[in-house]
Amino acid sequence: MHNWQRLVREKLVAVAMSHGQRENLIAELVNHLEDLHAELLASGTAEPEASAQCLKQLNDVHQIAGAKRSQIWEGAMNQRTRTLWVPGLVTLAMASVSLTAMQLFTFSRPGVDGGERGAMAMGMMWLL
């Protein structure tokens, strides 16, 4: 019986990911290899051939880890988009609309702006 956990851990040494993510990926891959090995043995494949097929799949561990990392980064980007970009763009759009509205409705009527002081007051209100 192979020590799949040791083999997978050795293959994932060079992969850059956090400790928790690495442990989850190791557990997932070990379970997959054990299941595959048991299925191959149950289907009548000889033990050396079953082990060789499992070890062959272990060579693709870097591709699997890369796919897992891309899923992790994809989730982080979605979180960043939700918490930074969307509120920032909404705020910028609302500020532009409010400045346009203040300029159209305040300074278009004669005598309402109060000269330079009125323009300064509207600018300050918009900045707030």
ABEGO torsion letter per residue (X at the ends): XBBAAAAAAAAAAABBBBAAAAAAAAAAAAAAAAAAAAAAAAAGBBAAAAAAAAAAAAAAAAAAAAAAAAAAAAAAAAAAAAAAAAAAAAAAAAAAAAAAAAAAAAAABBGAAGEAAAAAAAAAAAAX
